[in-house]
């Protein structure tokens, strides 16, 4: 375990559903990240939160809505997703001026 | 845009042999890192090399960095079946507001017993 916990581990949702992914870290980190990993594609950085403020949004569709209520928690709210959004969603955290990132185990999302 | 490119995309070797994976990147970096990912799970940090370093060792891992060529290599010596995984290089890009870690496409390493 890396100290970063993601729930749920697996999620199947319909295109009209609304669901949320949760990430929690108690490492004292102050930067948190959402990555998307699709088959045969590199990890895509979706969002970066620094000191609970969103500092990066890499042209992610509005059907993905992140929320960082405090430095230990990060959410990814999902609504009206498409089948091509099926992927492994990875959360990571690091120190703001740090180096390495610590990853959760990911949420395997399937949109049907 | 994608920062790192690993080469090869897939590598299969016999247990006990050495495995070498290469990574190229595009922009200036603060450091370069290598991560490992077992199938469908999170990434685990292996080793970091700073932009002013040329070589670094950690156990059976050896990393080199050539900033003039914007490339790095990861060598795993005396490979074991448990080394089977995907390996990613990642570059740290730091600006005034945050650090971003950008990953390459990865090398899938298979160790044959």
gemmi code that builds the backbone of each chain (N, CA, C; Angstrom):
import gemmi

chains = {
    "A": [
        ("UNK", (0.844, -1.207, 0.000), (0.000, 0.000, 0.000), (0.873, 1.249, 0.000)),
        ("UNK", (0.452, 2.258, -0.771), (1.252, 3.471, -0.892), (0.776, 4.572, 0.018)),
        ("UNK", (-0.348, 4.403, 0.700), (-0.898, 5.472, 1.511), (-1.955, 6.270, 0.788)),
        ("UNK", (-2.245, 5.926, -0.437), (-3.302, 6.586, -1.206), (-4.378, 5.539, -1.492)),
        ("UNK", (-5.588, 5.828, -1.066), (-6.683, 4.869, -1.181), (-7.751, 5.389, -2.123)),
        ("UNK", (-8.135, 4.548, -3.077), (-9.182, 4.927, -4.013), (-10.376, 4.001, -3.860)),
        ("UNK", (-11.559, 4.575, -3.907), (-12.789, 3.782, -3.901), (-13.772, 4.364, -4.912)),
        ("UNK", (-14.602, 3.516, -5.540), (-14.505, 2.066, -5.462), (-13.354, 1.544, -6.319)),
        ("UNK", (-13.050, 0.280, -6.242), (-12.007, -0.308, -7.092), (-12.552, -0.603, -8.481)),
        ("UNK", (-13.824, -0.931, -8.538), (-14.468, -1.211, -9.817), (-15.819, -0.507, -9.841)),
        ("UNK", (-16.187, -0.001, -11.022), (-17.460, 0.700, -11.160), (-17.990, 0.486, -12.572)),
        ("UNK", (-19.246, 0.045, -12.645), (-19.945, -0.064, -13.923), (-21.108, 0.915, -13.859)),
        ("UNK", (-21.191, 1.781, -14.834), (-22.276, 2.758, -14.825), (-22.846, 2.964, -16.215)),
        ("UNK", (-24.122, 3.304, -16.253), (-24.773, 3.625, -17.502), (-24.471, 5.052, -17.906)),
        ("UNK", (-24.747, 5.360, -19.146), (-24.413, 6.684, -19.671), (-25.236, 7.797, -19.039)),
        ("UNK", (-26.357, 7.448, -18.418), (-27.176, 8.485, -17.802), (-26.953, 8.596, -16.297)),
        ("UNK", (-26.089, 7.745, -15.752), (-25.855, 7.747, -14.304), (-24.978, 8.905, -13.869)),
        ("UNK", (-25.018, 9.161, -12.572), (-24.070, 10.066, -11.924), (-23.378, 9.289, -10.809)),
        ("UNK", (-22.072, 9.304, -10.826), (-21.303, 8.611, -9.803), (-20.103, 9.461, -9.437)),
        ("UNK", (-19.458, 9.082, -8.338), (-18.261, 9.793, -7.912), (-17.163, 8.813, -7.542)),
        ("UNK", (-15.946, 9.154, -7.916), (-14.760, 8.417, -7.486), (-14.134, 9.186, -6.330)),
        ("UNK", (-13.615, 8.430, -5.375), (-13.029, 9.048, -4.190), (-11.567, 8.656, -4.036)),
        ("UNK", (-10.781, 9.611, -3.613), (-9.365, 9.375, -3.338), (-9.026, 9.990, -1.996)),
        ("UNK", (-8.257, 9.277, -1.211), (-7.905, 9.748, 0.132), (-6.429, 9.482, 0.400)),
        ("UNK", (-5.738, 10.469, 0.934), (-4.334, 10.261, 1.313), (-4.077, 10.894, 2.677)),
        ("UNK", (-3.305, 10.207, 3.465), (-2.925, 10.712, 4.784), (-1.408, 10.732, 4.895)),
        ("UNK", (-0.791, 11.189, 3.806), (0.672, 11.271, 3.759), (1.153, 12.682, 4.037)),
        ("UNK", (0.206, 13.599, 4.257), (0.595, 14.981, 4.481), (0.942, 15.718, 3.203)),
        ("UNK", (0.553, 15.155, 2.074), (0.837, 15.799, 0.798), (-0.119, 16.940, 0.541)),
        ("UNK", (0.320, 17.902, -0.273), (-0.533, 19.058, -0.560), (-0.795, 19.239, -2.049)),
        ("UNK", (-0.491, 18.240, -2.839), (-0.838, 18.244, -4.258), (-1.474, 16.906, -4.592)),
        ("UNK", (-2.546, 16.944, -5.354), (-3.241, 15.714, -5.732), (-3.580, 15.762, -7.213)),
        ("UNK", (-3.646, 14.583, -7.809), (-3.769, 14.464, -9.257), (-4.792, 13.393, -9.627)),
        ("UNK", (-5.468, 13.618, -10.752), (-6.251, 12.570, -11.404), (-5.594, 12.258, -12.748)),
        ("UNK", (-5.379, 10.959, -12.984), (-4.882, 10.475, -14.268), (-5.906, 9.496, -14.852)),
        ("UNK", (-5.934, 9.444, -16.183), (-6.755, 8.461, -16.883), (-5.822, 7.542, -17.655)),
        ("UNK", (-6.039, 6.243, -17.515), (-5.232, 5.275, -18.258), (-6.154, 4.401, -19.097)),
        ("UNK", (-6.105, 4.611, -20.406), (-6.886, 3.801, -21.334), (-5.971, 2.764, -21.960)),
        ("UNK", (-6.600, 1.739, -22.503), (-5.824, 0.672, -23.134), (-4.973, 1.243, -24.264)),
        ("UNK", (-3.717, 0.858, -24.273), (-2.791, 1.204, -25.345), (-2.573, 2.710, -25.501)),
        ("UNK", (-2.807, 3.465, -24.457), (-2.540, 4.909, -24.480), (-1.736, 5.275, -23.249)),
        ("UNK", (-0.943, 6.327, -23.335), (-0.183, 6.761, -22.161), (-1.111, 7.288, -21.071)),
        ("UNK", (-0.607, 7.325, -19.866), (-1.371, 7.957, -18.790), (-1.603, 9.426, -19.139)),
        ("UNK", (-2.848, 9.821, -19.026), (-3.188, 11.206, -19.320), (-3.450, 11.962, -18.025)),
        ("UNK", (-2.726, 13.046, -17.833), (-2.968, 13.884, -16.666), (-4.250, 14.674, -16.899)),
        ("UNK", (-5.218, 14.508, -15.991), (-6.499, 15.177, -16.157), (-6.543, 16.478, -15.347)),
        ("UNK", (-6.305, 16.366, -14.060), (-6.418, 17.521, -13.164), (-5.270, 17.515, -12.155)),
        ("UNK", (-4.860, 18.728, -11.768), (-3.886, 18.894, -10.706), (-4.464, 19.854, -9.682)),
        ("UNK", (-4.419, 19.454, -8.424), (-4.812, 20.334, -7.326), (-3.586, 20.625, -6.487)),
        ("UNK", (-3.367, 21.890, -6.216), (-2.258, 22.329, -5.386), (-2.833, 23.164, -4.256)),
        ("UNK", (-2.582, 22.749, -3.025), (-3.136, 23.446, -1.858), (-4.649, 23.641, -2.020)),
        ("UNK", (-5.293, 22.581, -2.477), (-6.749, 22.509, -2.625), (-7.307, 23.394, -3.725)),
        ("UNK", (-6.447, 23.988, -4.532), (-6.926, 24.774, -5.670), (-6.568, 24.056, -6.956)),
        ("UNK", (-7.506, 24.052, -7.882), (-7.230, 23.422, -9.165), (-6.262, 24.291, -9.962)),
        ("UNK", (-5.150, 23.741, -10.342), (-4.155, 24.519, -11.081), (-3.948, 24.008, -12.487)),
        ("UNK", (-4.573, 22.897, -12.795), (-4.401, 22.342, -14.131), (-5.669, 21.601, -14.516)),
        ("UNK", (-6.120, 21.883, -15.727), (-7.261, 21.163, -16.283), (-6.914, 20.923, -17.748)),
        ("UNK", (-6.503, 19.713, -18.053), (-5.969, 19.437, -19.388), (-7.065, 19.142, -20.388)),
        ("UNK", (-7.881, 20.141, -20.678), (-8.916, 20.008, -21.709), (-9.799, 18.795, -21.466)),
        ("UNK", (-10.154, 18.603, -20.226), (-11.004, 17.470, -19.873), (-12.467, 17.868, -20.070)),
        ("UNK", (-13.267, 16.989, -20.686), (-14.694, 17.332, -20.902), (-15.405, 17.627, -19.586)),
        ("UNK", (-16.422, 18.458, -19.668), (-17.117, 18.911, -18.464), (-17.915, 17.799, -17.792)),
        ("UNK", (-18.052, 16.665, -18.444), (-18.748, 15.547, -17.792), (-17.893, 14.954, -16.661)),
        ("UNK", (-16.621, 15.381, -16.577), (-15.754, 15.043, -15.450), (-15.595, 16.304, -14.600)),
        ("UNK", (-15.956, 16.222, -13.344), (-15.908, 17.391, -12.476), (-15.153, 17.039, -11.198)),
        ("UNK", (-13.948, 17.601, -11.009), (-13.194, 17.280, -9.803), (-13.598, 18.162, -8.632)),
        ("UNK", (-13.305, 17.649, -7.441), (-13.559, 18.413, -6.220), (-12.503, 18.051, -5.200)),
        ("UNK", (-11.931, 19.066, -4.569), (-10.920, 18.831, -3.541), (-11.327, 19.601, -2.289)),
        ("UNK", (-12.107, 18.986, -1.409), (-12.617, 19.708, -0.237), (-11.548, 20.007, 0.811)),
        ("UNK", (-10.510, 19.204, 0.854), (-9.391, 19.448, 1.780), (-8.162, 18.726, 1.227)),
        ("UNK", (-7.063, 18.902, 1.877), (-5.809, 18.392, 1.317), (-5.719, 16.869, 1.318)),
        ("UNK", (-6.618, 16.207, 2.035), (-6.545, 14.755, 2.121), (-7.496, 14.042, 1.177)),
        ("UNK", (-8.449, 14.749, 0.611), (-9.485, 14.109, -0.185), (-9.620, 14.752, -1.557)),
        ("UNK", (-9.865, 13.881, -2.522), (-10.072, 14.325, -3.898), (-11.178, 13.473, -4.489)),
        ("UNK", (-12.111, 14.126, -5.163), (-13.206, 13.408, -5.800), (-13.196, 13.680, -7.296)),
        ("UNK", (-13.774, 12.740, -8.022), (-14.025, 12.958, -9.442), (-15.481, 12.603, -9.679)),
        ("UNK", (-16.288, 13.624, -9.932), (-17.715, 13.430, -10.157), (-17.941, 13.170, -11.640)),
        ("UNK", (-18.750, 12.143, -11.898), (-18.971, 11.696, -13.265), (-20.449, 11.805, -13.616)),
        ("UNK", (-20.742, 12.327, -14.791), (-22.146, 12.349, -15.236), (-22.210, 12.325, -16.749)),
        ("UNK", (-23.212, 11.627, -17.238), (-23.448, 11.448, -18.678), (-22.178, 11.071, -19.418)),
        ("UNK", (-21.512, 10.026, -18.926), (-20.283, 9.573, -19.563), (-20.572, 8.803, -20.837)),
        ("UNK", (-19.526, 8.626, -21.627), (-19.593, 7.893, -22.872), (-18.819, 6.584, -22.730)),
        ("UNK", (-19.121, 5.595, -23.568), (-18.379, 4.327, -23.482), (-16.864, 4.517, -23.605)),
        ("UNK", (-16.424, 5.505, -24.374), (-14.979, 5.725, -24.537), (-14.322, 6.279, -23.277)),
        ("UNK", (-15.123, 6.621, -22.277), (-14.579, 7.052, -20.997), (-14.196, 5.872, -20.112)),
        ("UNK", (-14.518, 4.683, -20.550), (-14.115, 3.494, -19.802), (-12.594, 3.438, -19.742)),
        ("UNK", (-12.074, 3.302, -18.544), (-10.617, 3.347, -18.356), (-10.303, 3.069, -16.896)),
        ("UNK", (-9.022, 3.044, -16.595), (-8.549, 2.986, -15.207), (-8.250, 4.425, -14.778)),
        ("UNK", (-8.887, 4.868, -13.731), (-8.680, 6.235, -13.233), (-7.813, 6.165, -11.991)),
        ("UNK", (-6.702, 6.843, -12.075), (-5.693, 6.785, -11.018), (-5.573, 8.126, -10.322)),
        ("UNK", (-5.539, 8.065, -9.016), (-5.304, 9.243, -8.192), (-3.878, 9.178, -7.663)),
        ("UNK", (-3.241, 10.316, -7.546), (-1.893, 10.368, -6.993), (-1.752, 11.608, -6.118)),
        ("UNK", (-0.768, 11.568, -5.250), (-0.482, 12.739, -4.421), (1.023, 12.916, -4.313)),
        ("UNK", (1.408, 14.138, -3.994), (2.827, 14.430, -3.785), (2.931, 15.695, -2.949)),
        ("UNK", (4.145, 15.985, -2.538), (4.392, 17.288, -1.924), (4.397, 18.337, -3.020)),
        ("UNK", (3.983, 19.530, -2.694), (3.888, 20.599, -3.689), (5.209, 20.817, -4.408)),
        ("UNK", (6.279, 20.849, -3.663), (7.593, 21.021, -4.257), (8.354, 19.716, -4.258)),
        ("UNK", (7.596, 18.649, -4.208), (8.226, 17.343, -4.080), (8.620, 16.755, -5.416)),
        ("UNK", (8.906, 15.507, -5.355), (9.437, 14.819, -6.516), (8.521, 13.675, -6.931)),
        ("UNK", (8.562, 12.603, -6.208), (7.813, 11.437, -6.642), (6.342, 11.545, -6.283)),
        ("UNK", (5.537, 10.840, -7.040), (4.102, 10.755, -6.790), (3.774, 9.388, -6.210)),
        ("UNK", (2.798, 9.384, -5.339), (2.313, 8.141, -4.741), (0.922, 7.884, -5.314)),
        ("UNK", (0.719, 6.697, -5.852), (-0.513, 6.390, -6.554), (-1.420, 5.477, -5.733)),
        ("UNK", (-2.725, 5.669, -5.931), (-3.690, 4.710, -5.458), (-3.757, 3.530, -6.418)),
        ("UNK", (-4.582, 2.535, -6.057), (-4.695, 1.336, -6.877), (-5.598, 1.532, -8.084)),
        ("UNK", (-6.290, 2.663, -8.122), (-7.107, 2.955, -9.285), (-8.540, 2.478, -9.169)),
        ("UNK", (-9.399, 3.089, -9.954), (-10.791, 2.649, -10.127), (-10.963, 2.233, -11.572)),
        ("UNK", (-11.336, 0.971, -11.759), (-11.606, 0.471, -13.116), (-13.043, 0.829, -13.456)),
        ("UNK", (-13.224, 1.773, -14.369), (-14.547, 2.267, -14.739), (-14.974, 1.691, -16.083)),
        ("UNK", (-16.178, 1.173, -16.105), (-16.774, 0.690, -17.349), (-18.082, 1.413, -17.564)),
        ("UNK", (-18.197, 2.064, -18.707), (-19.427, 2.786, -19.044), (-20.187, 1.968, -20.090)),
        ("UNK", (-21.422, 1.627, -19.745), (-22.210, 0.776, -20.651), (-23.403, 1.540, -21.222)),
    ],
    "B": [
        ("UNK", (0.612, 17.483, -24.777), (1.160, 16.455, -25.649), (2.011, 15.517, -24.806)),
        ("UNK", (2.194, 14.332, -25.297), (2.927, 13.322, -24.572), (4.370, 13.766, -24.410)),
        ("UNK", (4.888, 13.593, -23.178), (6.236, 14.048, -22.912), (7.258, 12.959, -23.152)),
        ("UNK", (6.950, 11.736, -22.730), (7.939, 10.677, -22.820), (7.528, 9.581, -23.768)),
        ("UNK", (8.532, 8.998, -24.389), (8.309, 7.853, -25.258), (9.248, 6.764, -24.816)),
        ("UNK", (8.680, 5.582, -24.508), (9.541, 4.473, -24.134), (9.824, 3.587, -25.339)),
        ("UNK", (10.932, 2.939, -25.257), (11.358, 2.041, -26.320), (12.100, 0.876, -25.662)),
        ("UNK", (11.772, -0.380, -25.912), (10.688, -0.809, -26.813), (9.327, -0.731, -26.133)),
        ("UNK", (8.277, -0.934, -26.885), (6.943, -0.969, -26.290), (6.735, -2.251, -25.513)),
        ("UNK", (7.370, -3.335, -25.976), (7.255, -4.613, -25.280), (8.595, -5.318, -25.343)),
        ("UNK", (8.924, -6.042, -24.284), (10.210, -6.724, -24.179), (9.997, -8.033, -23.441)),
        ("UNK", (10.471, -9.129, -24.034), (10.359, -10.437, -23.409), (11.747, -11.045, -23.316)),
        ("UNK", (12.177, -11.384, -22.107), (13.520, -11.939, -21.922), (13.460, -13.141, -20.992)),
        ("UNK", (14.541, -13.881, -20.976), (14.649, -15.043, -20.105), (15.042, -14.602, -18.699)),
        ("UNK", (14.517, -15.291, -17.719), (14.881, -14.999, -16.328), (16.396, -15.065, -16.164)),
        ("UNK", (16.930, -14.086, -15.476), (18.374, -14.022, -15.270), (19.075, -13.057, -16.215)),
        ("UNK", (18.446, -12.777, -17.348), (19.033, -11.820, -18.290), (18.783, -10.397, -17.799)),
        ("UNK", (19.491, -9.479, -18.431), (19.290, -8.063, -18.115), (18.254, -7.462, -19.059)),
        ("UNK", (17.485, -6.523, -18.546), (16.471, -5.838, -19.353), (16.817, -4.365, -19.419)),
        ("UNK", (16.815, -3.822, -20.625), (17.097, -2.403, -20.810), (15.921, -1.733, -21.494)),
        ("UNK", (15.455, -0.653, -20.890), (14.363, 0.124, -21.460), (14.826, 1.559, -21.619)),
        ("UNK", (14.407, 2.179, -22.697), (14.836, 3.539, -22.997), (13.653, 4.493, -23.005)),
        ("UNK", (13.963, 5.740, -22.754), (12.933, 6.764, -22.675), (13.482, 8.034, -23.301)),
        ("UNK", (12.672, 8.674, -24.123), (13.050, 9.982, -24.651), (11.975, 10.989, -24.274)),
        ("UNK", (12.383, 12.225, -24.070), (11.429, 13.250, -23.680), (11.689, 14.513, -24.480)),
        ("UNK", (10.776, 15.485, -24.325), (10.813, 16.614, -25.267), (11.266, 17.926, -24.658)),
        ("UNK", (10.878, 18.198, -23.420), (11.147, 19.522, -22.865), (12.156, 19.446, -21.726)),
        ("UNK", (12.551, 20.606, -21.241), (13.460, 20.648, -20.088), (12.778, 20.069, -18.863)),
        ("UNK", (13.558, 19.410, -18.040), (12.988, 18.731, -16.877), (13.741, 19.089, -15.603)),
        ("UNK", (13.080, 18.912, -14.481), (13.742, 19.023, -13.183), (14.338, 17.677, -12.776)),
        ("UNK", (13.597, 16.623, -13.076), (14.113, 15.295, -12.824), (13.361, 14.298, -13.688)),
        ("UNK", (13.842, 13.091, -13.739), (13.180, 12.020, -14.475), (13.023, 10.848, -13.524)),
        ("UNK", (11.863, 10.228, -13.599), (11.553, 9.146, -12.676), (11.127, 7.907, -13.460)),
        ("UNK", (11.305, 6.778, -12.864), (10.811, 5.518, -13.417), (9.823, 4.913, -12.421)),
        ("UNK", (8.732, 4.425, -12.993), (7.689, 3.793, -12.207), (7.415, 2.404, -12.766)),
        ("UNK", (6.828, 1.583, -11.921), (6.445, 0.238, -12.312), (4.945, 0.082, -12.056)),
        ("UNK", (4.272, -0.671, -12.945), (2.848, -0.918, -12.774), (2.556, -2.383, -13.052)),
        ("UNK", (2.064, -3.063, -12.054), (1.541, -4.411, -12.277), (0.168, -4.269, -12.923)),
        ("UNK", (-0.236, -5.281, -13.628), (-1.419, -5.212, -14.480), (-2.638, -4.643, -13.762)),
        ("UNK", (-3.180, -3.541, -14.287), (-4.418, -2.975, -13.781), (-4.350, -2.369, -12.403)),
        ("UNK", (-3.143, -2.106, -11.923), (-3.011, -1.543, -10.576), (-2.308, -0.187, -10.632)),
        ("UNK", (-2.107, 0.404, -9.460), (-1.453, 1.700, -9.414), (0.030, 1.610, -9.723)),
        ("UNK", (0.618, 2.780, -9.933), (2.043, 2.846, -10.234), (2.845, 2.968, -8.951)),
        ("UNK", (4.016, 2.380, -8.977), (4.913, 2.439, -7.828), (6.218, 3.078, -8.260)),
        ("UNK", (6.653, 4.062, -7.513), (7.880, 4.774, -7.827), (9.089, 3.869, -7.593)),
        ("UNK", (10.002, 3.843, -8.567), (11.197, 3.007, -8.466), (12.440, 3.824, -8.143)),
        ("UNK", (12.682, 4.836, -8.958), (13.946, 5.552, -8.836), (13.805, 6.910, -9.507)),
        ("UNK", (14.541, 7.864, -9.002), (14.536, 9.222, -9.539), (15.947, 9.658, -9.838)),
        ("UNK", (16.133, 10.344, -10.941), (17.436, 10.902, -11.277), (17.244, 12.386, -11.586)),
        ("UNK", (18.064, 13.203, -10.963), (17.920, 14.641, -11.137), (18.596, 15.084, -12.433)),
        ("UNK", (18.229, 16.249, -12.885), (18.723, 16.711, -14.185), (20.226, 16.943, -14.199)),
        ("UNK", (20.833, 17.116, -13.029), (22.286, 17.315, -12.983), (23.044, 16.009, -12.687)),
        ("UNK", (22.331, 14.904, -12.675), (22.966, 13.608, -12.464), (23.023, 12.844, -13.773)),
        ("UNK", (23.958, 11.935, -13.894), (24.118, 11.159, -15.127), (23.795, 9.682, -14.922)),
        ("UNK", (23.990, 9.211, -13.704), (23.744, 7.789, -13.452), (23.354, 7.615, -11.997)),
        ("UNK", (22.472, 6.621, -11.777), (22.050, 6.342, -10.419), (21.746, 4.855, -10.289)),
        ("UNK", (22.038, 4.305, -9.108), (21.818, 2.884, -8.866), (20.897, 2.701, -7.673)),
        ("UNK", (20.089, 1.642, -7.754), (19.279, 1.253, -6.609), (19.035, -0.247, -6.710)),
        ("UNK", (19.768, -1.005, -5.909), (19.642, -2.459, -5.970), (19.992, -2.975, -7.356)),
        ("UNK", (19.059, -3.689, -7.999), (19.301, -4.215, -9.339), (18.946, -3.213, -10.448)),
        ("UNK", (18.593, -2.009, -10.059), (18.230, -0.986, -11.033), (19.386, -0.024, -11.273)),
        ("UNK", (19.552, 0.313, -12.552), (20.548, 1.339, -12.909), (19.883, 2.274, -13.914)),
        ("UNK", (19.898, 3.546, -13.613), (19.294, 4.543, -14.482), (20.366, 5.498, -14.978)),
        ("UNK", (20.295, 5.831, -16.253), (21.181, 6.851, -16.807), (20.328, 7.981, -17.373)),
        ("UNK", (20.918, 9.140, -17.447), (20.237, 10.313, -17.990), (21.205, 11.101, -18.859)),
        ("UNK", (20.776, 11.401, -20.069), (21.558, 12.229, -20.983), (20.686, 13.417, -21.371)),
        ("UNK", (20.896, 14.526, -20.708), (20.041, 15.685, -20.953), (20.307, 16.310, -22.318)),
        ("UNK", (21.487, 16.103, -22.867), (21.772, 16.663, -24.197), (20.974, 15.939, -25.270)),
        ("UNK", (20.716, 14.660, -25.031), (19.920, 13.875, -25.975), (18.475, 13.740, -25.512)),
        ("UNK", (18.183, 14.292, -24.333), (16.842, 14.165, -23.764), (16.426, 12.689, -23.739)),
        ("UNK", (17.272, 11.874, -23.121), (16.963, 10.452, -23.056), (17.436, 9.861, -21.742)),
        ("UNK", (16.824, 8.744, -21.389), (17.169, 8.029, -20.171), (17.030, 6.537, -20.447)),
        ("UNK", (17.742, 5.752, -19.665), (17.574, 4.308, -19.768), (17.447, 3.700, -18.387)),
        ("UNK", (16.695, 2.614, -18.323), (16.539, 1.834, -17.091), (17.043, 0.434, -17.366)),
        ("UNK", (18.002, 0.008, -16.581), (18.544, -1.344, -16.693), (18.154, -2.124, -15.452)),
        ("UNK", (17.544, -3.284, -15.668), (17.253, -4.212, -14.574), (18.174, -5.404, -14.753)),
        ("UNK", (19.050, -5.626, -13.808), (19.993, -6.732, -13.928), (19.441, -7.994, -13.280)),
        ("UNK", (19.908, -9.134, -13.782), (19.529, -10.431, -13.216), (18.020, -10.512, -13.008)),
        ("UNK", (17.287, -10.399, -14.090), (15.829, -10.287, -14.006), (15.205, -11.523, -13.345)),
        ("UNK", (14.072, -11.270, -12.720), (13.290, -12.325, -12.045), (11.871, -12.318, -12.593)),
        ("UNK", (11.173, -13.414, -12.435), (9.789, -13.498, -12.912), (8.932, -12.387, -12.310)),
        ("UNK", (9.229, -12.021, -11.067), (8.449, -10.979, -10.382), (8.668, -9.592, -10.975)),
        ("UNK", (9.658, -9.459, -11.858), (9.886, -8.162, -12.510), (8.903, -7.928, -13.654)),
        ("UNK", (8.130, -8.958, -14.013), (7.140, -8.804, -15.073), (6.139, -7.709, -14.701)),
        ("UNK", (6.071, -6.677, -15.530), (5.228, -5.510, -15.249), (5.398, -4.531, -16.403)),
        ("UNK", (4.695, -3.411, -16.319), (4.931, -2.297, -17.247), (5.771, -1.252, -16.545)),
        ("UNK", (6.700, -0.680, -17.274), (7.612, 0.312, -16.709), (7.441, 1.625, -17.462)),
        ("UNK", (7.319, 2.692, -16.700), (7.073, 4.009, -17.274), (8.142, 4.989, -16.825)),
        ("UNK", (8.599, 5.792, -17.770), (9.391, 6.938, -17.363), (8.447, 8.122, -17.208)),
        ("UNK", (8.839, 9.038, -16.369), (8.006, 10.214, -16.118), (8.912, 11.405, -15.866)),
        ("UNK", (8.489, 12.536, -16.350), (9.278, 13.746, -16.163), (8.518, 14.714, -15.267)),
        ("UNK", (9.269, 15.347, -14.403), (8.697, 16.340, -13.493), (8.894, 17.715, -14.102)),
        ("UNK", (7.793, 18.396, -14.285), (7.835, 19.764, -14.795), (7.258, 20.658, -13.713)),
        ("UNK", (8.083, 21.565, -13.254), (7.683, 22.385, -12.113), (7.500, 23.825, -12.572)),
        ("UNK", (6.345, 24.417, -12.207), (6.167, 25.841, -12.458), (5.814, 26.537, -11.151)),
        ("UNK", (5.357, 27.747, -11.230), (5.143, 28.534, -10.018), (4.008, 28.005, -9.152)),
        ("UNK", (3.065, 27.291, -9.779), (1.885, 26.887, -9.026), (1.897, 25.424, -8.599)),
        ("UNK", (2.549, 24.592, -9.351), (2.492, 23.163, -9.021), (3.534, 22.398, -9.800)),
        ("UNK", (3.652, 21.142, -9.427), (4.497, 20.227, -10.180), (3.598, 19.298, -10.970)),
        ("UNK", (4.006, 19.011, -12.180), (3.275, 18.043, -12.999), (4.200, 16.882, -13.303)),
        ("UNK", (3.671, 15.692, -13.192), (4.431, 14.504, -13.556), (3.794, 13.926, -14.802)),
        ("UNK", (4.524, 13.926, -15.886), (4.007, 13.495, -17.181), (4.652, 12.170, -17.546)),
        ("UNK", (3.824, 11.209, -17.911), (4.285, 9.846, -18.160), (4.411, 9.542, -19.641)),
        ("UNK", (5.328, 8.631, -19.936), (5.436, 8.083, -21.267), (4.472, 6.934, -21.457)),
        ("UNK", (4.587, 6.285, -22.584), (3.634, 5.238, -22.949), (3.967, 3.878, -22.340)),
        ("UNK", (5.165, 3.711, -21.831), (5.490, 2.503, -21.093), (6.078, 1.386, -21.922)),
        ("UNK", (6.811, 0.521, -21.232), (7.350, -0.711, -21.806), (6.782, -1.878, -21.019)),
        ("UNK", (6.170, -2.825, -21.736), (5.667, -4.036, -21.066), (6.775, -5.069, -21.052)),
        ("UNK", (7.227, -5.399, -19.867), (8.331, -6.351, -19.695), (7.776, -7.689, -19.243)),
        ("UNK", (8.147, -8.735, -19.951), (7.762, -10.098, -19.579), (9.032, -10.898, -19.341)),
        ("UNK", (9.094, -11.551, -18.193), (10.238, -12.390, -17.856), (9.819, -13.845, -17.957)),
        ("UNK", (10.458, -14.578, -18.844), (10.138, -15.993, -19.037), (10.916, -16.826, -18.034)),
        ("UNK", (10.233, -17.737, -17.337), (10.936, -18.558, -16.329), (11.861, -19.590, -16.971)),
    ],
}
model = gemmi.Model(1)
for chain_id, residues in chains.items():
    chain = gemmi.Chain(chain_id)
    for i, (resn, *xyz) in enumerate(residues, 1):
        res = gemmi.Residue()
        res.name, res.seqid = resn, gemmi.SeqId(i, " ")
        for name, pos in zip(("N", "CA", "C"), xyz):
            atom = gemmi.Atom()
            atom.name, atom.element = name, gemmi.Element(name[0])
            atom.pos, atom.b_iso = gemmi.Position(*pos), 0.0
            res.add_atom(atom)
        chain.add_residue(res)
    model.add_chain(chain)
structure = gemmi.Structure()
structure.add_model(model)
structure.setup_entities()
